[in-house]
Amino acid sequence: MRLLHTSDWHLGRSFHRVGLLGAQAAFLDHLVATVREHRVDAVLVAGDVYDRAVPPLPAVELFDTALHRLADAGVPTLMISGNHDSARRLGVGAGLIERAGIHLRTDPDSVGTPVVLADAHGDVALYGLPYLEPALVRERLGAGRAGHEAVLTAAMDRVRADLAGRPPGTRSVVVAHAFVAGGAPSDSERDITVGGVSAVPAGIFDGVDYVALGHLHGSQTLSPRVRYSGSPLAYSFSEADHRKTMWLVDLGPAGPGGADLGAERLDCPVPRPLARLRGRLDDLLADPALAPHEGSWVEATLTDPVRPADPMNRLAERFPHALNLVFDPERTDGDTGASYAQRLRDRSDQQIAEDFVAHVRGGAALDGAERAVLYGAFDDVRVDTAAREVGR
């Protein structure tokens, strides 16, 4: 059975104020063409279909068109909700849409109910695990404790229980939206750290023939059977070196160590390359080696000791698609000061808040009980936000 694994479309998202709807439409054209050209048997979309819980109307229209085209192609599609999606909104009409071969999995209660397809080697059970907010689904899934690892484990227990009751030789595919250990994040992903654990172990998915992951925007292979497809477009300059692709997965017959498996990366259309340039402004404007980037979306880090006048307009004279400026002045000997943004980079909200509290009370660090209170406050806000979204 041939599967096409994609994720993180983020329909409706822009790139530094540049609208990407046209590029997203071009990607969906490419997706449908790929389905037909490679005779794909099923499409897997591993979450973050939209960029926001309440997407703009043009994004909804683009999604609607994509569903119609996939249905017209006669190719079953399994699609789950991600942490950017509103599960309730994305799941509206799921029962009716399923008649057209589009299977939306947005309800945690459905994790153990697969879409079953068949080929010459027997059945393939496709399980959809939407993004699972621990505080909202723990009791529904019977997880013993809070945390992302606990709820994913409970969901996979349901998957395995269902799979155990199916005919011998039934192959299994799980589509999930999560941060799995070993994956490399980029700047454009919204943090889904839960319960103080930033990633769940890949071993949660042991025993499954293929795991199609979404959430991280870089295409990655955590193991031959566990992969991220990544986003089809770059959504931050941190993805400048990404090769944007989909996985074309061939699932062969079942064997003692799992089904035979082959996977190939298929490139996605690139609307415009990204370039991250660094140096003094005059040097960037004069360096002939930078000519290949004159048509790129550019992020320039200026190292001039004194901020130059009108830097963006001057930069745009050579690089008309320059979108972002960063200032990192060259330092003199003994000057190791970092900007406020640099000092905060890679620090969590919890760490920033702890530093602030320590600062305003004269450097006294928080004790364990105080850290627990602060963490509880952040967690309550996050859970309340998620609960209010579910209730809208």
Phi, psi and chi 1 to 4 in degrees:
 res  aa     phi    psi   chi1   chi2   chi3   chi4
   1 MET       -  133.8 -177.8  167.3  -68.4      -
   2 ARG  -102.2  123.6  176.3  160.7  -75.7 -179.0
   3 LEU  -116.5  142.7  -50.1  171.2      -      -
   4 LEU  -112.9  115.9 -174.0   63.7      -      -
   5 HIS  -104.6  119.8  168.4 -162.9      -      -
   6 THR  -139.4  168.0  176.6      -      -      -
   7 SER  -167.0  173.8   73.8      -      -      -
   8 ASP    52.5   52.7  -66.0  -85.2      -      -
   9 TRP   -68.1  -37.9  -64.8   -6.6      -      -
  10 HIS    53.1   48.7  -71.9  -82.8      -      -
  11 LEU   -58.7  133.1  -59.7 -179.4      -      -
  12 GLY    98.5   -5.1      -      -      -      -
  13 ARG   -80.6  151.4 -172.5  161.5 -176.2  159.7
  14 SER  -114.9  168.8   59.5      -      -      -
  15 PHE  -122.6  102.8 -175.7   79.3      -      -
  16 HIS    48.4   51.7  -70.8  -89.1      -      -
  17 ARG    75.3    1.1  -59.3  174.2  -57.9  -78.5
  18 VAL   -92.7  121.5  174.5      -      -      -
  19 GLY   -65.4  139.4      -      -      -      -
  20 LEU  -113.6   10.6  -67.7  177.6      -      -
  21 LEU   -60.9  -39.5 -155.0   64.4      -      -
  22 GLY   -63.9  -41.7      -      -      -      -
  23 ALA   -66.6  -37.2      -      -      -      -
  24 GLN   -67.7  -37.7  -69.2  170.6  -25.3      -
  25 ALA   -63.6  -38.9      -      -      -      -
  26 ALA   -65.0  -38.2      -      -      -      -
  27 PHE   -63.1  -44.0  159.5   69.1      -      -
  28 LEU   -66.1  -34.1  -67.9  173.4      -      -
  29 ASP   -58.2  -45.3  -71.7  -17.0      -      -
  30 HIS   -64.1  -39.2  171.4   71.2      -      -
  31 LEU   -60.2  -49.2  173.9   74.1      -      -
  32 VAL   -65.0  -40.2  174.4      -      -      -
  33 ALA   -63.7  -38.0      -      -      -      -
  34 THR   -65.2  -41.8  -61.2      -      -      -
  35 VAL   -56.5  -44.0  166.0      -      -      -
  36 ARG   -74.1  -45.0  -63.8 -177.7 -176.4  -82.1
  37 GLU   -64.0  -41.4  177.3 -174.6   -8.6      -
  38 HIS   -98.1    7.0  -68.8  -86.7      -      -
  39 ARG    51.9   54.3  -61.9 -178.4  179.3  179.3
  40 VAL   -70.5  140.2  168.7      -      -      -
  41 ASP   -92.3  -25.6  -63.3  -56.1      -      -
  42 ALA  -159.6  145.3      -      -      -      -
  43 VAL  -107.6  134.8  175.6      -      -      -
  44 LEU  -116.6  123.4  -47.9  175.9      -      -
  45 VAL  -119.1  109.0 -174.3      -      -      -
  46 ALA   -93.9   50.4      -      -      -      -
  47 GLY    90.9  169.5      -      -      -      -
  48 ASP    54.4   54.6  -78.2   -7.3      -      -
  49 VAL   -63.8  -46.6  174.2      -      -      -
  50 TYR  -103.7  165.0  -68.5  120.1      -      -
  51 ASP   -90.0  -21.7 -171.2   56.9      -      -
  52 ARG  -136.6  156.3  -60.4 -161.5  -59.1  -91.4
  53 ALA   -61.2  -35.3      -      -      -      -
  54 VAL  -114.8   88.9 -175.3      -      -      -
  55 PRO   -75.4  155.6   27.1  -33.1      -      -
  56 PRO   -66.6  153.3   23.2  -31.4      -      -
  57 LEU   -55.7  -42.7 -177.6   57.8      -      -
  58 PRO   -59.5  -33.3  -25.3   35.6      -      -
  59 ALA   -68.4  -39.7      -      -      -      -
  60 VAL   -64.5  -41.4  177.2      -      -      -
  61 GLU   -64.1  -39.0  -67.7  172.0  -21.4      -
  62 LEU   -64.8  -41.7 -176.7   57.5      -      -
  63 PHE   -62.5  -44.2  176.5   63.0      -      -
  64 ASP   -60.2  -43.3  179.8   64.8      -      -
  65 THR   -62.3  -41.5  -60.3      -      -      -
  66 ALA   -62.4  -41.3      -      -      -      -
  67 LEU   -62.6  -43.3  -66.5 -172.7      -      -
  68 HIS   -61.8  -40.8  -82.4   85.0      -      -
  69 ARG   -70.0  -37.9  -65.1  177.1   68.3 -173.3
  70 LEU   -66.9  -39.9  -72.5  168.6      -      -
  71 ALA   -64.7  -41.4      -      -      -      -
  72 ASP   -63.6  -30.7  -71.5  -16.6      -      -
  73 ALA   -74.9  -11.4      -      -      -      -
  74 GLY    71.1   25.6      -      -      -      -
  75 VAL  -108.9  119.2  176.6      -      -      -
  76 PRO   -58.3  141.9  -20.3   31.1      -      -
  77 THR  -130.0  128.8  -61.4      -      -      -
  78 LEU  -109.4  122.5  175.1   60.4      -      -
  79 MET  -131.9  131.9 -176.5  177.1  -63.6      -
  80 ILE  -115.6  162.1   64.3  170.7      -      -
  81 SER   -86.2  144.0   51.3      -      -      -
  82 GLY  -107.5 -173.8      -      -      -      -
  83 ASN   -72.1  -17.7   59.9  -59.7      -      -
  84 HIS   -83.6  -21.9  -80.9 -123.9      -      -
  85 ASP   -83.3  155.4  -60.0  -51.8      -      -
  86 SER   -88.9  112.6  164.9      -      -      -
  87 ALA   -58.9  -39.9      -      -      -      -
  88 ARG   -67.4  -40.8  -69.8 -174.7   66.1 -177.2
  89 ARG   -69.9  -44.4  -69.8 -171.6  178.9   88.9
  90 LEU   -64.4  -31.0 -172.8   62.9      -      -
  91 GLY   -85.8   -2.2      -      -      -      -
  92 VAL   -60.4  129.1  168.5      -      -      -
  93 GLY    78.1   13.1      -      -      -      -
  94 ALA   -58.3  -41.0      -      -      -      -
  95 GLY   -63.0  -40.7      -      -      -      -
  96 LEU   -71.5  -43.3 -175.3   61.7      -      -
  97 ILE   -63.2  -29.7  -65.4  171.8      -      -
  98 GLU   -61.4  -28.1 -168.8  154.1    3.5      -
  99 ARG   -63.2  -22.8  -60.8  179.4 -172.8  178.0
 100 ALA   -92.7    5.6      -      -      -      -
 101 GLY    89.7    9.5      -      -      -      -
 102 ILE  -103.9  111.9  -52.0  -65.6      -      -
 103 HIS  -105.7  104.6  -53.9  -85.0      -      -
 104 LEU   -92.0  123.2  -61.5  175.5      -      -
 105 ARG  -116.2   99.4  -69.7  -66.6 -172.8  -96.0
 106 THR  -123.8   -8.8   63.8      -      -      -
 107 ASP  -100.4  122.4 -175.8  -10.4      -      -
 108 PRO   -56.4  -28.4  -24.5   33.9      -      -
 109 ASP   -67.0  -14.0  -67.8  -27.1      -      -
 110 SER   -95.6    5.8   69.1      -      -      -
 111 VAL   -62.0  -28.9  -65.3      -      -      -
 112 GLY   -95.2   10.1      -      -      -      -
 113 THR  -111.3  103.6  -55.8      -      -      -
 114 PRO   -85.8  163.9   33.5  -35.9      -      -
 115 VAL   -89.7  122.5  176.3      -      -      -
 116 VAL  -106.3  120.5 -179.7      -      -      -
 117 LEU  -115.6  168.1  -54.2  177.7      -      -
 118 ALA  -140.7  148.1      -      -      -      -
 119 ASP  -137.4 -165.0   64.0    6.0      -      -
 120 ALA   -64.4  -18.8      -      -      -      -
 121 HIS   -99.5    4.3  -56.0  -64.7      -      -
 122 GLY   115.6 -159.3      -      -      -      -
 123 ASP   -83.4  150.3  -72.4  -12.4      -      -
 124 VAL  -126.5  121.0  177.5      -      -      -
 125 ALA   -98.2  118.7      -      -      -      -
 126 LEU  -103.7  117.4  -50.6  176.8      -      -
 127 TYR  -107.9  130.9  -62.0   89.0      -      -
 128 GLY  -105.2  120.1      -      -      -      -
 129 LEU  -111.0   97.3  -82.9   57.9      -      -
 130 PRO   -65.2  169.5   26.8  -35.2      -      -
 131 TYR   -57.4  128.6  171.4   67.1      -      -
 132 LEU  -111.9  108.1  -58.7  171.7      -      -
 133 GLU   -79.3  112.2  171.3   56.6   56.7      -
 134 PRO   -53.9  -44.5  -28.2   36.4      -      -
 135 ALA   -65.6  -23.5      -      -      -      -
 136 LEU   -96.5  -21.0  -59.3 -179.4      -      -
 137 VAL  -119.4   -4.9  -55.3      -      -      -
 138 ARG   -55.4  -49.8 -178.3 -177.8   67.8  175.0
 139 GLU   -68.2  -38.2  -67.0 -176.1    1.6      -
 140 ARG   -63.7  -34.5  -67.0  171.0   64.6  179.8
 141 LEU   -92.6   -6.6  -67.1  178.3      -      -
 142 GLY    71.6   29.6      -      -      -      -
 143 ALA   -70.3  139.3      -      -      -      -
 144 GLY   -70.7  -23.1      -      -      -      -
 145 ARG  -152.1  171.5   54.4 -172.3  175.8   81.4
 146 ALA   -77.6  161.6      -      -      -      -
 147 GLY   122.9  151.5      -      -      -      -
 148 HIS   -64.8  -41.3 -152.3   49.7      -      -
 149 GLU   -61.9  -40.6 -177.9  175.6  -11.4      -
 150 ALA   -65.5  -44.2      -      -      -      -
 151 VAL   -72.7  -34.4  -64.0      -      -      -
 152 LEU   -67.4  -37.1  -91.4  175.7      -      -
 153 THR   -62.7  -44.0  -61.8      -      -      -
 154 ALA   -63.2  -39.5      -      -      -      -
 155 ALA   -64.5  -42.8      -      -      -      -
 156 MET   -69.1  -28.4  -76.6  -56.8  -59.4      -
 157 ASP   -61.0  -39.5  -73.5  -15.9      -      -
 158 ARG   -67.2  -39.5  -67.5 -166.1  180.0 -171.6
 159 VAL   -60.3  -49.1  168.1      -      -      -
 160 ARG   -65.8  -36.5  -66.6 -172.2 -178.8   95.4
 161 ALA   -63.8  -42.5      -      -      -      -
 162 ASP   -65.9  -42.9  178.5   83.6      -      -
 163 LEU   -64.0  -34.4 -166.2   57.3      -      -
 164 ALA   -64.4  -24.9      -      -      -      -
 165 GLY   -90.9    3.8      -      -      -      -
 166 ARG   -96.3  163.6  -63.8 -166.1  172.3  -86.6
 167 PRO   -57.4  144.2  -23.6   33.3      -      -
 168 PRO   -54.3  141.6  -23.7   34.0      -      -
 169 GLY    90.1   -4.0      -      -      -      -
 170 THR   -65.4  125.8  -61.6      -      -      -
 171 ARG   -89.4  157.0  -69.7  154.0  -67.6  162.3
 172 SER  -131.9  140.7   55.8      -      -      -
 173 VAL  -132.8  132.7  174.2      -      -      -
 174 VAL  -115.3  132.1  165.2      -      -      -
 175 VAL  -110.1  120.8 -176.9      -      -      -
 176 ALA  -140.6  156.4      -      -      -      -
 177 HIS  -122.4  104.9 -166.2   86.0      -      -
 178 ALA  -164.2  165.3      -      -      -      -
 179 PHE   -99.3  105.5 -172.2    0.5      -      -
 180 VAL  -101.8  137.6  178.1      -      -      -
 181 ALA   -53.3  135.6      -      -      -      -
 182 GLY   102.7  -16.3      -      -      -      -
 183 GLY   -81.6  146.4      -      -      -      -
 184 ALA  -103.5  117.5      -      -      -      -
 185 PRO   -80.7  170.0   30.6  -34.4      -      -
 186 SER  -130.9  177.4   61.0      -      -      -
 187 ASP   -69.4  -18.7  -68.3  -14.9      -      -
 188 SER   -90.6    1.6   58.7      -      -      -
 189 GLU   -94.6  136.2  -66.0  128.3   10.5      -
 190 ARG   -74.4  133.7 -178.2  178.0  -59.9  163.1
 191 ASP   -60.8  131.4  180.0   32.6      -      -
 192 ILE  -119.8   29.2   60.0  170.1      -      -
 193 THR   -61.1  128.5  -60.6      -      -      -
 194 VAL  -133.5  136.9  177.5      -      -      -
 195 GLY    64.4   23.6      -      -      -      -
 196 GLY    78.2    0.7      -      -      -      -
 197 VAL  -112.2  119.0  179.3      -      -      -
 198 SER   -81.2  -17.6   60.2      -      -      -
 199 ALA  -149.8  151.5      -      -      -      -
 200 VAL  -102.9  150.6  -59.5      -      -      -
 201 PRO   -70.8  143.4   22.9  -31.6      -      -
 202 ALA   -64.7  -21.7      -      -      -      -
 203 GLY   -62.6  -16.8      -      -      -      -
 204 ILE   -54.2  -31.3  -78.4  178.1      -      -
 205 PHE   -96.7   11.1  -58.1  105.1      -      -
 206 ASP   -55.0  142.4  -77.2   -7.4      -      -
 207 GLY    93.2   -3.6      -      -      -      -
 208 VAL   -98.6  141.5  175.1      -      -      -
 209 ASP   -70.6  -35.1  -69.7  -54.5      -      -
 210 TYR  -151.7  137.7 -175.9   69.9      -      -
 211 VAL  -119.5  115.4 -179.2      -      -      -
 212 ALA   -98.1  106.3      -      -      -      -
 213 LEU   -99.5  150.7  -67.7  174.0      -      -
 214 GLY  -131.1  163.0      -      -      -      -
 215 HIS   126.3  -51.7  176.9   58.7      -      -
 216 LEU   -81.6  140.2  -59.3 -174.3      -      -
 217 HIS   -90.2   -4.0  -71.2 -178.3      -      -
 218 GLY  -100.3  135.9      -      -      -      -
 219 SER   -65.0  125.8  178.1      -      -      -
 220 GLN  -145.2  147.1  -59.9  170.9   60.8      -
 221 THR  -113.1  106.4  -60.0      -      -      -
 222 LEU   -80.9  -31.4  -54.6 -172.0      -      -
 223 SER  -159.2  168.7   78.1      -      -      -
 224 PRO   -56.9  -21.9  -27.2   35.8      -      -
 225 ARG  -109.2   -0.8  -61.8 -173.0 -177.5  -83.3
 226 VAL  -129.9  114.6 -177.9      -      -      -
 227 ARG  -140.9  148.2  -59.0  171.5 -172.0  -96.0
 228 TYR   -99.1  135.6  -78.6  100.1      -      -
 229 SER   -81.5  -28.7   67.8      -      -      -
 230 GLY    80.1  169.5      -      -      -      -
 231 SER   -76.9  150.3   60.7      -      -      -
 232 PRO   -76.7  -17.3   26.5  -34.1      -      -
 233 LEU  -128.4  156.6  -59.9  172.4      -      -
 234 ALA   -79.3  133.2      -      -      -      -
 235 TYR  -117.7    5.3  -67.7  119.6      -      -
 236 SER  -158.1  160.1   74.7      -      -      -
 237 PHE   -68.7  -16.2  -82.6  103.0      -      -
 238 SER   -65.5  -13.9   67.2      -      -      -
 239 GLU   -97.7   16.2  -59.8  170.5   51.3      -
 240 ALA   -58.9  -30.8      -      -      -      -
 241 ASP   -96.6    4.5  -65.5  -30.1      -      -
 242 HIS   -72.9  144.9  -74.9 -168.6      -      -
 243 ARG  -101.3  111.3  175.4 -172.4  165.3 -162.0
 244 LYS   -82.9  121.9  -65.2  -58.7 -176.3 -179.2
 245 THR  -146.0  172.3   58.4      -      -      -
 246 MET  -119.4  158.7  -60.0  178.8  -73.8      -
 247 TRP   -97.8  127.4  -74.8  108.3      -      -
 248 LEU  -100.7  111.0 -173.3   67.2      -      -
 249 VAL  -111.3  126.7  178.0      -      -      -
 250 ASP  -105.1  116.9  -74.8  -45.5      -      -
 251 LEU  -103.1  110.7 -166.7   64.2      -      -
 252 GLY   -89.0 -163.5      -      -      -      -
 253 PRO   -68.9  157.4   24.2  -33.6      -      -
 254 ALA   -66.9  147.8      -      -      -      -
 255 GLY  -142.2  177.7      -      -      -      -
 256 PRO   -58.4  -35.8  -22.6   32.3      -      -
 257 GLY  -100.8   16.7      -      -      -      -
 258 GLY   111.6  168.1      -      -      -      -
 259 ALA   -65.6  147.4      -      -      -      -
 260 ASP   -57.3  141.0  -69.2  -18.5      -      -
 261 LEU  -142.8  133.3 -173.5   73.8      -      -
 262 GLY  -131.6  144.4      -      -      -      -
 263 ALA  -140.1  137.0      -      -      -      -
 264 GLU  -132.5  138.3  176.0 -172.9   -1.1      -
 265 ARG   -87.8  129.8  -69.9  177.2   70.6 -177.7
 266 LEU  -112.8  125.2  -58.2 -179.5      -      -
 267 ASP   -69.5  145.2  -69.8  -61.1      -      -
 268 CYS   -97.7  156.0  -63.1      -      -      -
 269 PRO   -62.6  142.3  -17.0   28.6      -      -
 270 VAL  -108.4  111.4  178.1      -      -      -
 271 PRO   -65.2  -36.8   22.1  -31.8      -      -
 272 ARG  -164.6  131.9 -169.1  176.4  -63.2  -80.1
 273 PRO   -66.2  158.7   21.3  -30.5      -      -
 274 LEU  -105.7  147.3  -52.2 -174.3      -      -
 275 ALA  -140.1  134.3      -      -      -      -
 276 ARG  -112.7  112.4  -55.3 -178.5   93.9  173.0
 277 LEU  -109.1  151.4  -50.6 -178.7      -      -
 278 ARG  -143.7  135.4 -178.4 -178.5  179.3   87.9
 279 GLY   152.4 -177.4      -      -      -      -
 280 ARG   -72.5  148.3  -64.9 -168.1  177.1 -163.4
 281 LEU   -56.8  -47.2  178.6   58.2      -      -
 282 ASP   -60.8  -36.2  -73.1  -17.9      -      -
 283 ASP   -68.2  -41.2  -66.4  -21.8      -      -
 284 LEU   -63.0  -35.7  -62.9 -178.3      -      -
 285 LEU   -75.4  -21.2  -63.7  177.8      -      -
 286 ALA  -108.1  -19.0      -      -      -      -
 287 ASP   -68.8  114.5 -172.6   -9.1      -      -
 288 PRO   -66.4  -22.1   22.0  -31.5      -      -
 289 ALA   -67.7  -15.5      -      -      -      -
 290 LEU   -90.7    3.0  -59.4 -178.3      -      -
 291 ALA   -55.8  -37.4      -      -      -      -
 292 PRO   -62.4  -16.1  -24.1   34.6      -      -
 293 HIS   -96.5    5.0  -58.0  -53.5      -      -
 294 GLU   -68.3  -19.4  -69.5  173.7   -0.7      -
 295 GLY  -102.3    6.2      -      -      -      -
 296 SER   -90.5  160.1  -57.5      -      -      -
 297 TRP   -73.3  126.9  -81.0  -37.0      -      -
 298 VAL  -118.4  134.7  167.6      -      -      -
 299 GLU  -113.0  121.9  177.0 -174.4   74.0      -
 300 ALA  -113.4  128.6      -      -      -      -
 301 THR  -102.6  112.2  -61.9      -      -      -
 302 LEU   -90.6  130.1  -58.8 -175.8      -      -
 303 THR  -107.7   11.0   60.8      -      -      -
 304 ASP   -55.5  136.1  -58.7   70.7      -      -
 305 PRO   -59.7  -32.8  -21.4   31.6      -      -
 306 VAL  -120.0  133.3  177.3      -      -      -
 307 ARG   -59.3  123.0 -176.5  174.7  -61.4 -146.6
 308 PRO   -71.7  159.4   23.3  -29.9      -      -
 309 ALA   -76.0  140.2      -      -      -      -
 310 ASP    48.5   51.1 -158.0   18.4      -      -
 311 PRO   -66.0  -38.9   25.0  -34.3      -      -
 312 MET   -67.2  -44.3 -179.3   58.1   91.6      -
 313 ASN   -63.7  -39.2  -74.7  -23.7      -      -
 314 ARG   -67.3  -41.0  -68.8  174.4   60.3 -168.0
 315 LEU   -63.5  -38.9 -168.2   71.2      -      -
 316 ALA   -68.4  -18.5      -      -      -      -
 317 GLU   -63.1  -35.9  -69.5  177.5    0.9      -
 318 ARG   -97.2  -37.8 -177.9  178.6 -173.5 -172.1
 319 PHE  -116.7   84.0  -54.5  101.1      -      -
 320 PRO   -63.5  -14.2   20.7  -31.3      -      -
 321 HIS  -107.3   25.0  -56.6  -72.6      -      -
 322 ALA   -65.4  132.1      -      -      -      -
 323 LEU  -121.1  -23.8  -62.3  178.9      -      -
 324 ASN  -145.4  136.4 -165.9   42.1      -      -
 325 LEU  -116.7  137.3  -85.1 -178.8      -      -
 326 VAL  -126.1  136.7  179.1      -      -      -
 327 PHE  -108.8  122.8  -66.2   95.1      -      -
 328 ASP  -139.1   77.7 -173.7   17.8      -      -
 329 PRO   -58.2  144.9  -19.4   31.4      -      -
 330 GLU   -60.9  138.7  -62.4  168.0   -5.4      -
 331 ARG   -97.6  144.9  -58.4  -69.7  176.6 -177.5
 332 THR   -82.6  166.2   59.1      -      -      -
 333 ASP   -55.4  130.9  -69.3  -17.1      -      -
 334 GLY    87.1   -9.1      -      -      -      -
 335 ASP   -98.9  100.6 -179.4    6.7      -      -
 336 THR  -111.4   17.0   59.2      -      -      -
 337 GLY   -63.2  143.4      -      -      -      -
 338 ALA  -114.9  152.4      -      -      -      -
 339 SER   -67.6  163.6   69.8      -      -      -
 340 TYR   -59.3  -43.8 -179.4   70.6      -      -
 341 ALA   -62.1  -38.9      -      -      -      -
 342 GLN   -66.7  -37.9  -70.2  170.0  -34.3      -
 343 ARG   -66.7  -29.1  -67.2 -162.7  -57.1  -87.7
 344 LEU   -89.6  -13.5  -63.3 -173.3      -      -
 345 ARG   -59.6  137.3 -173.9  172.7  -63.4  162.3
 346 ASP    67.7   13.1  -61.0  -35.1      -      -
 347 ARG  -105.7  138.8  -63.9 -177.8   65.6   76.9
 348 SER   -77.3  163.9   68.1      -      -      -
 349 ASP   -57.2  -38.5  -69.4  -16.1      -      -
 350 GLN   -61.8  -45.5  173.0   89.5    9.9      -
 351 GLN   -65.8  -40.1  -68.5  170.7  -39.7      -
 352 ILE   -63.9  -43.1  -66.1  168.8      -      -
 353 ALA   -65.2  -40.7      -      -      -      -
 354 GLU   -62.2  -42.6  -72.4 -178.0   15.1      -
 355 ASP   -62.1  -40.1  -70.6  -12.8      -      -
 356 PHE   -64.2  -46.6  173.0   76.2      -      -
 357 VAL   -60.6  -43.8  173.2      -      -      -
 358 ALA   -61.8  -38.9      -      -      -      -
 359 HIS   -64.9  -46.9  171.2   74.1      -      -
 360 VAL   -73.9  -13.6  -63.1      -      -      -
 361 ARG  -113.0   29.4   65.5 -177.2 -169.5 -173.9
 362 GLY    83.4   20.6      -      -      -      -
 363 GLY    98.5   -2.9      -      -      -      -
 364 ALA   -72.5  121.0      -      -      -      -
 365 ALA   -72.7  157.2      -      -      -      -
 366 LEU   -74.1  145.8  -79.4   70.0      -      -
 367 ASP   -89.0  179.0   59.8   27.1      -      -
 368 GLY   -60.2  -41.1      -      -      -      -
 369 ALA   -65.7  -39.9      -      -      -      -
 370 GLU   -67.4  -38.9  -69.4  170.5  -34.4      -
 371 ARG   -62.1  -39.5  -74.5 -167.3  177.4   92.4
 372 ALA   -63.6  -40.6      -      -      -      -
 373 VAL   -63.7  -44.9  169.5      -      -      -
 374 LEU   -64.3  -43.3 -168.2   58.8      -      -
 375 TYR   -61.7  -41.9  175.1   79.9      -      -
 376 GLY   -59.9  -37.2      -      -      -      -
 377 ALA   -65.3  -46.5      -      -      -      -
 378 PHE   -61.6  -42.7  -82.2  112.0      -      -
 379 ASP   -65.9  -39.0 -157.4   47.9      -      -
 380 ASP   -62.7  -41.4  -72.9  -14.6      -      -
 381 VAL   -64.0  -44.6  169.7      -      -      -
 382 ARG   -62.3  -45.3  177.7 -175.2   54.7   76.4
 383 VAL   -67.1  -39.8  171.6      -      -      -
 384 ASP   -63.2  -39.9  179.5   67.1      -      -
 385 THR   -62.0  -45.2  -59.9      -      -      -
 386 ALA   -65.1  -40.1      -      -      -      -
 387 ALA   -66.7  -40.6      -      -      -      -
 388 ARG   -65.0  -35.4  -76.7 -171.9  -75.6  108.2
 389 GLU   -67.3  -42.2  174.3   53.4   40.1      -
 390 VAL   -61.9  -34.1  167.5      -      -      -
 391 GLY   -83.3   -6.1      -      -      -      -
 392 ARG   -78.1      -  -71.5  171.9   65.4 -178.4
